[in-house]
Amino acid sequence: MSVATSSAATSPAVTSLAVLGASSADGDAADRCSGAGDPAPGVDLRAEVMAVGSAWARALCRLVHLVHDLDSSGEWVLDGSRTCAHWVASVLDVEVCTAREWLRIGRALAGLPEIDAAFSSGRISYSKVRQLTRIASPELEEELLEIAERVPAGRLGVELARWLAGREEPADTEDRHRAAREVSWRTDIDGMVLGRFRLAPADAAAVIAAIDSSVMAYRGPAHASADASAGAQRWPSVSQQRADALVGLVTGGGLAVTTEVVLHVRGDGCSLDDGTPVAGSVLERLVPGSFLRALIHDAHGRPIDASGRHRHPSTRQKRVVRERDQGCVDCGARNLLEFDHDPPYAVSGRTVIDELHLRCWTCHRARHAAGARPWRTRRGSGADGG
């Protein structure tokens, strides 16, 4: 793909980039963005979103290639820009970091023909291309592309991490994680400070467990009403409570609650609860000071039941339910999880695994506020909740 030359004062790439939205197929989208052309009654908005999204994906793919070609041509120098990314950021009115990301992807795709073809044809999304181009090489792109086409974009990061961990020596994985650790922050447009951390899985799990344990220890009961009447003070959101917990942990002299980080050791490797792989060398270092517990599965791979007539689930029961449900049975969340009796303990008078379900704090509270109706989950509907 080439960029035409011109003697105009404006860089010739401006004309090339501008044609991204010039086709008649994008005319309707342009009208919508300008405030004209509201959908007529009966228009299928789902189909329209899919059509515009497809056009946007094709345009973004072309833009990535154009930015790479412009960088290679050196024409951005004619306008006195410091870098190609600065030129693109200026003419398209985006942040420099966004332009740098487009340029990074374009450079990577130049050496990854199969991933490039899949992106151009719409087989994989821009979100997946961003992740693939960070680790792909010509000899591995076919295998990585197969994973990307099979896994949803939201889970691709975990799957790629698991794939990479299976190809590296544990010590190499640990060294790579150690070299990539970072904490950064910047002032956001509203005056608040926006932070970001990048930690090895075991370290991140410990930090997250400390924050969430603080949230769970200093909150209202799960059965408190989820409805806030007009004028009543609303309970802080989960994100707000986590922010408060982080500040409290850092400024209050340390953790005042007990935390637990669970590492799963299976035949195919080690991982956190959410599937994030952990290097075996990390596990070897943690074992001497850790508590080890075996969780036995039956012939079908299901954790073996444990029961009792006590009100609260035992540690063993909690581990079995976590292994079975993996997350909130209503929304799929994997943190701030609680153990919900269904039917309620007041009705059954017992605590058995088949009547325990993982629910995040929000779903748990909402269910009790609605009168503890029989559970209906993302895995299907329950017919005998009691």
WOZI-V152776 format. One record per pair of residues at least 6 apart in sequence whose C-alpha atoms are under 7 Angstrom apart, sorted by sequence separation. I is the first residue (numbers start at 1). J is the second residue. D is the distance in Angstrom with one decimal. If there is no record, write none. Layout:
# WOZI-V152776
i j d
I J D
I J D
This chain:
# WOZI-V152776
i j d
6 12 5.6
31 37 5.7
32 38 6.5
81 87 5.6
89 95 5.6
118 124 5.9
119 125 6.4
187 193 4.5
188 194 6.0
228 234 6.1
249 255 5.7
264 270 5.4
265 271 6.8
271 277 4.1
272 278 7.0
297 303 4.2
298 304 6.1
327 333 5.5
328 334 6.4
375 381 6.9
376 382 5.3
5 12 5.9
89 96 5.2
109 116 5.4
186 193 5.6
187 194 6.0
263 270 6.7
264 271 5.2
270 277 5.8
271 278 5.0
296 303 5.9
297 304 5.3
327 334 4.6
375 382 5.5
4 12 6.5
76 84 5.7
148 156 6.6
165 173 6.7
185 193 6.6
186 194 5.4
263 271 5.7
264 272 6.1
270 278 5.4
295 303 6.9
296 304 6.0
374 382 6.6
185 194 5.4
186 195 6.6
263 272 4.9
270 279 6.8
328 337 6.8
3 13 6.3
86 96 5.8
89 99 5.8
185 195 4.1
262 272 6.3
263 273 6.8
270 280 6.6
374 384 6.7
375 385 5.9
76 87 6.3
85 96 6.0
88 99 6.2
184 195 5.8
185 196 6.1
262 273 6.6
306 317 5.9
374 385 4.1
184 196 5.3
343 355 6.7
374 386 6.1
3 16 6.8
71 84 5.5
183 196 5.8
184 197 6.4
342 355 5.2
85 99 5.0
183 197 4.3
341 355 5.8
342 356 6.2
85 100 5.3
182 197 5.8
183 198 6.3
341 356 4.9
182 198 5.1
340 356 5.5
341 357 6.7
181 198 5.2
182 199 6.8
303 320 5.6
339 356 6.2
340 357 5.2
181 199 5.0
339 357 5.7
340 358 6.2
181 200 6.9
339 358 5.0
340 359 6.6
128 148 6.7
338 358 5.7
339 359 6.4
303 324 6.9
337 358 6.2
338 359 5.4
178 200 6.9
337 359 5.4
338 360 5.8
29 52 6.8
177 200 5.4
337 360 4.2
338 361 6.3
336 360 5.4
337 361 6.0
105 130 6.6
108 133 5.9
112 137 6.8
124 149 6.5
128 153 5.9
335 360 6.7
336 361 5.9
112 138 5.5
115 141 6.7
127 153 6.6
215 241 6.2
111 138 6.7
114 141 6.9
215 242 6.3
333 360 6.4
105 133 6.4
114 142 6.9
329 357 6.9
112 141 6.9
329 358 6.0
330 359 6.8
115 145 6.5
212 242 6.8
215 245 6.2
328 358 5.1
329 359 5.9
211 242 6.1
214 245 5.9
327 358 6.3
328 359 4.2
321 353 6.6
328 360 5.3
325 358 6.4
330 363 6.9
211 245 5.6
68 103 5.6
211 246 5.9
67 103 6.1
317 353 6.4
321 357 6.8
64 102 5.3
68 106 5.1
313 351 6.2
20 59 5.7
64 103 6.6
68 107 6.1
311 350 6.7
312 351 6.9
309 349 6.9
310 350 6.4
311 351 6.2
64 105 7.0
65 106 5.5
309 350 4.4
310 351 6.2
64 106 5.3
308 350 6.5
309 351 5.6
343 385 5.3
214 257 6.4
308 351 5.6
342 385 5.7
343 386 4.9
213 257 6.5
307 351 6.3
308 352 6.2
210 255 6.9
307 352 4.6
17 63 6.8
213 259 6.1
306 352 6.9
307 353 6.4
306 353 6.6
330 377 4.6
331 378 6.7
305 353 6.3
329 377 5.2
330 378 5.4
210 259 5.9
329 378 6.0
209 259 6.0
209 260 6.7
209 261 6.7
206 261 6.3
205 261 6.5
13 70 6.9
61 119 6.9
61 120 6.2
274 334 6.8
58 120 6.8
11 76 7.0
3 69 6.9
2 69 6.3
3 70 6.8
1 69 6.8
11 79 6.9
202 278 6.9
201 278 6.3
174 279 6.4
173 279 6.4
170 279 4.9
170 280 5.6
171 281 6.1
170 281 5.6
165 277 6.8
162 276 6.9
162 277 5.4
161 277 6.6
158 275 6.8
158 276 5.6
212 336 6.3
222 361 6.4
226 365 6.5
226 366 5.8
224 365 6.4
222 364 6.1
223 365 4.9
222 365 4.5
226 369 6.2
225 369 5.3
223 368 5.1
224 369 6.9
223 369 6.2
